[in-house]
Amino acid sequence: MKLAGLYLAIIMAISLFFSANIYQLSVQELERGIRRPGPSFNLPVDDNFPTRLRNQLLNEREQQFQEAKDRVLGRLLVINLFILVGGGALSYYLALRTLKPIEEAHSALERFTADASHELRTPITAMRSENEVALMNPKLTLPHAKQQLQSNIEELEKLTDLSEGLLRLASIENNDLPQEELSAETIVQKAVARVLPRAEKKNILINSKINTDANVIGDEASLVEALVILLDNAIKYSPEQIGITVQVDKEQKNVVFRVIDKGIGIKETELPYIFDRFYRADTSRTKQKIHGYGLGLAIAKNISEAHNGSLTATSAPGKGSTFILTLPAKN
């Protein structure tokens, strides 16, 4: 409301400034046209012209002048009243439009701070508790101490992954990515090569169906990273000895990357949230404990948007998921 009031005050100040000038100019023109008409409209000054008639004409002229002034003033007041009402509504709308991205950014910052604090506190609390228990144990042996140190290292690795993910999100959001012509086939090959060891551990075969004429404009490292995230996500949530398909097609003015798995899928109610930071639907997708902080899909989403593209997903529990990365094609 304060911002809307400021906008309205600016609008009314401009309106009143021009209204005052219009009124002043109108009065000057009325004085020139009614009070001081041209020589052909001057009243006779000889004694034969009746004084009463002369005074009556002068009074009528003055009355016309005052009525004309009142009409000008009235119309300006009506116009300013309309500007006040319309400007108030417009000011409120503009204030909402102005504050909407700020409010969204503030809400996102609050959620991010709360989520990041929670995720950072969890491993720190775990390390502190384990170390306190170990120090209170009077029979602590060297093997147990080494085991405790190994547990601390694992928690520190989790913190490292979390901090690197947060830094990657910040760098994508705050920096312009390099733009160059890239082959979709090359992007897929490099992404598959990076996730192949993880796929082989679960005996998962990655099939590629690529339109070799598909080219995009963007940053190769970022696009490979986005595809790696999608492939790694498919490997994590797919059972062993199953296939994953990477499909690339040209559709009108876009190049569409599809990562298709036959894993356990995602509930429809959770699909709108899977690209949010720190969101993980493990309880609905798998009974296994899978390490991660829910930053991967958020990073992939930001990479797609940084390339003027989009990232969406379709899924059904028990039938698998399809992640669709759409990028503008190179003309």
C-alpha positions as CSV (number, residue, x, y, z in Angstrom):
1,M,0.0,0.0,0.0
2,K,2.9,2.4,0.7
3,L,4.3,1.7,-2.7
4,A,0.9,2.1,-4.4
5,G,0.5,5.4,-2.4
6,L,3.8,6.6,-3.7
7,Y,2.9,5.8,-7.3
8,L,-0.5,7.5,-6.9
9,A,1.2,10.6,-5.4
10,I,3.5,10.8,-8.4
11,I,0.6,10.4,-10.8
12,M,-1.5,13.0,-9.0
13,A,1.3,15.5,-8.8
14,I,1.8,15.3,-12.5
15,S,-1.9,15.5,-13.2
16,L,-2.4,18.5,-10.9
17,F,0.7,20.3,-12.3
18,F,-0.7,20.0,-15.9
19,S,-4.3,20.8,-14.7
20,A,-3.1,24.0,-13.0
21,N,-1.3,25.1,-16.2
22,I,-4.2,24.2,-18.4
23,Y,-6.6,26.2,-16.1
24,Q,-4.3,29.2,-16.1
25,L,-4.0,29.2,-19.9
26,S,-7.7,28.7,-20.3
27,V,-8.5,31.7,-18.0
28,Q,-6.0,33.9,-19.9
29,E,-7.7,32.9,-23.2
30,L,-11.2,33.6,-21.7
31,E,-10.1,37.0,-20.5
32,R,-8.7,37.8,-24.0
33,G,-11.9,36.5,-25.7
34,I,-14.7,37.6,-23.3
35,R,-13.4,40.5,-21.2
36,R,-11.3,42.1,-23.8
37,P,-12.8,41.2,-27.2
38,G,-11.6,42.7,-30.4
39,P,-12.3,46.3,-31.5
40,S,-15.5,45.3,-33.4
41,F,-17.0,44.1,-30.1
42,N,-16.3,47.2,-28.0
43,L,-19.3,48.9,-26.6
44,P,-20.0,52.4,-27.8
45,V,-18.9,55.1,-25.4
46,D,-21.0,58.0,-26.7
47,D,-23.8,59.5,-24.6
48,N,-26.5,58.3,-26.9
49,F,-25.9,54.6,-25.9
50,P,-28.0,53.8,-22.8
51,T,-26.0,53.3,-19.6
52,R,-28.3,50.6,-18.3
53,L,-27.9,48.6,-21.6
54,R,-24.1,49.0,-21.4
55,N,-24.0,47.8,-17.8
56,Q,-26.2,44.9,-18.7
57,L,-23.9,43.8,-21.5
58,L,-20.9,44.2,-19.3
59,N,-22.6,42.1,-16.6
60,E,-23.5,39.4,-19.1
61,R,-19.9,39.4,-20.4
62,E,-18.6,39.0,-16.8
63,Q,-21.2,36.3,-16.2
64,Q,-20.1,34.4,-19.3
65,F,-16.5,34.7,-18.2
66,Q,-17.2,33.3,-14.7
67,E,-19.4,30.4,-16.2
68,A,-16.6,29.5,-18.6
69,K,-14.1,29.5,-15.8
70,D,-16.4,27.3,-13.7
71,R,-16.9,24.9,-16.6
72,V,-13.1,24.6,-17.2
73,L,-12.5,24.1,-13.5
74,G,-15.3,21.6,-13.2
75,R,-14.1,19.5,-16.1
76,L,-10.5,19.6,-14.7
77,L,-11.8,18.4,-11.4
78,V,-13.8,15.6,-13.0
79,I,-10.7,14.6,-15.0
80,N,-8.5,14.6,-11.9
81,L,-11.1,12.6,-10.0
82,F,-11.1,9.9,-12.7
83,I,-7.3,10.0,-12.7
84,L,-7.3,9.6,-8.9
85,V,-9.6,6.5,-9.1
86,G,-8.0,5.0,-12.2
87,G,-4.5,6.0,-11.0
88,G,-5.2,4.4,-7.6
89,A,-6.2,1.1,-9.2
90,L,-3.2,1.3,-11.6
91,S,-0.8,2.1,-8.8
92,Y,-2.0,-0.8,-6.8
93,Y,-1.6,-3.1,-9.8
94,L,1.9,-1.8,-10.5
95,A,2.9,-2.1,-6.9
96,L,1.8,-5.7,-6.9
97,R,3.8,-6.4,-10.1
98,T,6.8,-4.6,-8.7
99,L,6.8,-6.4,-5.4
100,K,5.9,-9.9,-6.7
101,P,9.4,-10.9,-7.8
102,I,10.8,-9.4,-4.6
103,E,8.3,-11.3,-2.5
104,E,9.1,-14.5,-4.4
105,A,12.8,-14.0,-4.0
106,H,12.3,-13.3,-0.3
107,S,10.2,-16.4,0.2
108,A,12.7,-18.5,-1.7
109,L,15.5,-17.1,0.4
110,E,13.6,-17.9,3.6
111,R,12.9,-21.5,2.4
112,F,16.5,-21.8,1.2
113,T,17.9,-20.6,4.5
114,A,15.7,-22.9,6.6
115,D,16.4,-25.9,4.4
116,A,20.1,-25.2,4.2
117,S,20.3,-24.7,8.0
118,H,18.5,-28.0,8.5
119,E,20.7,-29.9,6.1
120,L,23.9,-28.5,7.5
121,R,22.8,-29.1,11.1
122,T,22.1,-32.8,10.5
123,P,25.6,-34.0,9.8
124,I,27.1,-31.6,12.3
125,T,24.8,-32.9,15.0
126,A,25.6,-36.5,14.0
127,M,29.3,-35.9,14.3
128,R,29.1,-34.1,17.6
129,S,26.9,-36.8,19.1
130,E,29.1,-39.6,17.9
131,N,32.3,-37.9,19.1
132,E,30.8,-37.1,22.5
133,V,29.7,-40.8,22.9
134,A,33.2,-41.9,21.9
135,L,35.0,-39.6,24.3
136,M,32.8,-40.7,27.2
137,N,33.6,-44.3,26.5
138,P,36.5,-45.2,29.0
139,K,37.2,-48.4,27.0
140,L,37.7,-46.7,23.7
141,T,40.1,-48.7,21.6
142,L,42.1,-47.8,18.6
143,P,39.9,-49.7,16.1
144,H,36.8,-47.9,17.5
145,A,38.5,-44.6,17.3
146,K,39.5,-45.2,13.7
147,Q,35.9,-46.2,13.0
148,Q,34.7,-43.0,14.6
149,L,37.1,-41.0,12.5
150,Q,35.9,-42.8,9.3
151,S,32.3,-41.9,10.2
152,N,33.4,-38.2,10.7
153,I,35.0,-38.3,7.3
154,E,31.8,-39.6,5.7
155,E,29.8,-36.8,7.3
156,L,32.3,-34.2,6.1
157,E,32.0,-35.6,2.6
158,K,28.3,-35.0,2.8
159,L,28.9,-31.5,3.9
160,T,31.3,-31.0,1.0
161,D,28.8,-32.3,-1.5
162,L,26.1,-30.0,0.0
163,S,28.4,-26.9,-0.1
164,E,29.5,-27.6,-3.7
165,G,25.9,-28.0,-4.7
166,L,24.9,-24.7,-3.1
167,L,27.9,-22.9,-4.8
168,R,26.9,-24.4,-8.1
169,L,23.3,-23.2,-7.8
170,A,24.6,-19.7,-6.9
171,S,27.0,-19.6,-9.8
172,I,24.4,-20.6,-12.4
173,E,21.9,-18.1,-11.1
174,N,24.4,-15.2,-10.9
175,N,26.5,-15.7,-14.0
176,D,25.9,-15.7,-17.7
177,L,26.9,-19.0,-19.3
178,P,29.1,-19.1,-22.4
179,Q,27.2,-19.6,-25.7
180,E,28.6,-21.8,-28.5
181,E,27.2,-24.2,-31.0
182,L,27.2,-27.7,-29.6
183,S,26.3,-31.1,-30.9
184,A,23.6,-32.9,-28.9
185,E,25.3,-36.2,-29.7
186,T,28.5,-35.0,-28.1
187,I,26.7,-33.8,-25.0
188,V,25.0,-37.2,-24.6
189,Q,28.2,-39.2,-25.2
190,K,30.1,-37.2,-22.5
191,A,27.3,-37.4,-20.0
192,V,26.9,-41.2,-20.5
193,A,30.7,-41.7,-20.1
194,R,30.6,-40.0,-16.7
195,V,27.7,-42.1,-15.3
196,L,28.8,-45.4,-16.9
197,P,30.7,-46.7,-13.9
198,R,27.7,-46.2,-11.7
199,A,25.4,-47.8,-14.2
200,E,27.7,-50.8,-14.5
201,K,27.7,-51.4,-10.7
202,K,23.9,-52.0,-11.0
203,N,24.2,-53.8,-14.4
204,I,22.1,-51.1,-16.0
205,L,22.4,-50.6,-19.7
206,I,22.1,-47.1,-21.2
207,N,20.7,-47.0,-24.7
208,S,21.0,-43.9,-26.9
209,K,18.7,-42.8,-29.7
210,I,20.1,-39.5,-31.0
211,N,19.3,-37.3,-34.0
212,T,22.7,-36.6,-35.2
213,D,21.6,-33.3,-36.9
214,A,20.4,-31.8,-33.6
215,N,22.6,-28.9,-32.4
216,V,22.1,-26.4,-29.6
217,I,23.6,-23.1,-28.4
218,G,25.0,-23.0,-24.9
219,D,27.7,-24.0,-22.4
220,E,28.9,-27.6,-22.9
221,A,30.0,-28.2,-19.4
222,S,26.7,-27.1,-17.9
223,L,24.5,-29.0,-20.4
224,V,26.6,-32.2,-19.8
225,E,26.2,-31.7,-16.1
226,A,22.4,-31.3,-16.4
227,L,22.2,-34.6,-18.4
228,V,24.5,-36.3,-15.9
229,I,22.1,-35.3,-13.1
230,L,19.2,-36.8,-15.0
231,L,21.0,-40.0,-15.8
232,D,22.3,-40.3,-12.3
233,N,18.8,-39.8,-11.0
234,A,17.5,-42.5,-13.3
235,I,20.3,-44.9,-12.1
236,K,19.6,-44.2,-8.4
237,Y,15.9,-45.0,-8.6
238,S,16.0,-47.9,-11.1
239,P,16.3,-51.6,-10.0
240,E,19.3,-53.6,-11.1
241,Q,19.6,-55.2,-14.6
242,I,17.3,-52.8,-16.3
243,G,17.6,-50.4,-19.2
244,I,17.7,-46.6,-19.4
245,T,17.1,-44.7,-22.6
246,V,18.5,-41.3,-23.7
247,Q,16.6,-40.0,-26.7
248,V,17.3,-36.8,-28.6
249,D,14.9,-35.4,-31.2
250,K,14.4,-32.2,-33.1
251,E,10.9,-30.8,-32.6
252,Q,10.2,-27.6,-34.5
253,K,12.6,-25.0,-33.2
254,N,13.8,-27.1,-30.2
255,V,16.1,-30.0,-29.4
256,V,14.4,-32.3,-26.9
257,F,16.5,-34.6,-24.6
258,R,14.5,-37.4,-22.9
259,V,15.9,-39.6,-20.2
260,I,13.6,-42.5,-19.8
261,D,13.8,-45.1,-17.0
262,K,11.6,-48.0,-15.8
263,G,12.2,-47.4,-12.2
264,I,9.8,-47.0,-9.3
265,G,8.4,-43.6,-10.5
266,I,7.1,-40.6,-8.7
267,K,3.6,-39.9,-7.4
268,E,1.6,-37.3,-9.3
269,T,1.2,-35.2,-6.2
270,E,5.0,-34.9,-5.8
271,L,5.9,-34.0,-9.4
272,P,5.4,-30.2,-9.0
273,Y,7.9,-30.2,-6.2
274,I,10.8,-32.4,-7.4
275,F,12.7,-29.5,-8.9
276,D,12.6,-27.5,-5.6
277,R,15.8,-27.3,-3.6
278,F,16.2,-29.9,-1.0
279,Y,13.0,-31.7,-2.0
280,R,13.4,-35.5,-1.9
281,A,10.6,-38.0,-2.3
282,D,12.5,-41.0,-1.1
283,T,9.7,-42.3,1.1
284,S,7.4,-42.7,-1.9
285,R,10.0,-43.8,-4.4
286,T,12.2,-46.3,-2.6
287,K,12.7,-48.1,0.7
288,Q,16.4,-47.8,0.3
289,K,18.5,-45.1,1.9
290,I,19.9,-43.0,-1.0
291,H,22.4,-40.3,-0.2
292,G,21.7,-36.9,-1.6
293,Y,20.3,-33.5,-0.6
294,G,17.8,-32.9,-3.3
295,L,19.9,-30.3,-5.1
296,G,20.6,-32.2,-8.4
297,L,17.3,-31.6,-10.1
298,A,17.2,-28.0,-8.9
299,I,20.6,-27.4,-10.5
300,A,19.5,-29.1,-13.8
301,K,16.4,-26.9,-13.8
302,N,18.4,-23.8,-13.4
303,I,20.8,-24.9,-16.2
304,S,17.9,-25.4,-18.5
305,E,16.4,-22.0,-17.7
306,A,19.8,-20.3,-18.1
307,H,19.8,-21.7,-21.7
308,N,16.2,-20.4,-22.3
309,G,14.9,-23.9,-22.1
310,S,12.8,-26.0,-19.8
311,L,13.0,-29.2,-17.7
312,T,9.8,-31.2,-17.0
313,A,9.0,-34.7,-15.9
314,T,6.3,-37.3,-16.4
315,S,6.0,-40.3,-14.2
316,A,3.8,-43.0,-12.7
317,P,4.6,-45.1,-9.6
318,G,5.9,-48.5,-10.6
319,K,6.2,-47.6,-14.3
320,G,9.1,-45.3,-14.4
321,S,9.8,-41.7,-15.2
322,T,10.7,-39.5,-18.2
323,F,12.7,-36.3,-17.7
324,I,12.4,-33.9,-20.7
325,L,15.1,-31.3,-21.2
326,T,14.0,-28.9,-24.0
327,L,16.6,-26.4,-25.5
328,P,16.4,-24.0,-28.4
329,A,17.8,-25.6,-31.5
330,K,20.6,-24.0,-33.6
331,N,19.0,-22.6,-36.7
